[in-house]
Amino acid sequence: MQTLRSVQSLRAVAALMVVLFHALSRQNVPFGIGAAGVDIFFVISGFIMWTISDRESAPGVFLRRRLIRIAPLYWLVTLFMAACAIVLPGKVFSTLTVDAASVVHSVLFLPHRDPQGQIFPVLTPGWTLNYEMAFYVLFAACLWLRRSWRLPAMAAVMIALVAAGLAFKPSHPLGVTYTDPLILEFLAGAILAEARRRGAIAPTPVAAGLLILGSAALVAEHLSAVQVSPLVRPLIWGAPALAIVAGAVMLEARGRAVEVPLLKPLGDASYSIYLLHGLVVSLLFKLAGGLGAGAFCAAAVFASCAVGYASYRLFERPFSGWLRRVTERPDRSRAKTARIPAVDRNTA
């Protein structure tokens, strides 16, 4: 699939929103709307997964590729943090406490309550990966179905899960996570991708209007200081996120991609930036927490982007690429072997 330049730019914007959210919270400056960067990520994830669904036919291959994409860096940082918390308790991460169960659940992408009773993995930003992996598993299961049945089946499962959550109000971490209305944002992204596949591309003024309207809605919600509960989050933040992604991809389909040169490399590195920014912000706060809010946030954004981009270039991309080459070599060998009998029959 050709990379959508607008989507890469939006990935960078979403990552920067989350970085600012956590940096400003360190300075006791409210910027709750920054957390909506996660909602943009979820809509993009649903959109991208559905866009590549035509080329993905084997559920096992799909899951393996997704695991290679997100697991290595996440596991590495998780195990590093766990080791620091065990070997040097309170020294490196002053508030982090771990036990064997929390580490195992974290690396398996299973929602659980940490020693403080919160539903967070060892690496806090990894809570979103628990949703991502659940979506990947559901998406992979839908690949067993005929193309025309996949989206209705996925929609039915997701809506049924949310309805079950509203009806039964589960308290177990698995139930809380997998019935959260937040999962509907993945579905919204998939529906957008299907609409685009069928040629439902809005005219340029409408697409631009969606992008502007979604952005304006988030700004208005920030200025109004509206309280966003899990129940209404897909509406308050998810709907504007969908409008922003829809407007951007439709503008690109019309030949008017929304992109800023600097955002392209940051979009490529957005996963590393997102995973590592919490550590960077925490360390910077220990070293320079006395800076004013503006200076601290500027330093936090710069440091998070620099560390994230270095991680992407030095570890994430090369290691994931190597793993994919190694794990897919047997697939290519089997495919080559499978073609030999056909050639023999044709020449017989």
ABEGO torsion letter per residue (X at the ends): XBBBAAAAAAAAAAAAAAAAAAAAAAAGBBBAAAAAAAAAAAAAAAAAAAAAAAABABAAAAAAAAAAAAAAAAAAAAAAAAAAAAABBGAABAABBBBAAAAAAAAAGBBBBBAAGBBBBABAAAAAAAAAAAAAAAAAAAAABBAAAAAAAAAAAAAAAAAAAAAAGBABAAAAAAABAAAAAAAAAAAAAAAAAAGBBBBAAAAAAAAAAAAAAAAAAAAAGBBBBAAAAAAAAAAAAAAAAAAAAAAAAAGBBBBBAAAAAAAAAAAAAAAAAAAAAAAAAAAAAABBAAAAAAAAAAAAAAAAAAAAAAAAAAAAAAAAAAAAAAAAAAAAAAAAAAAAAAAX
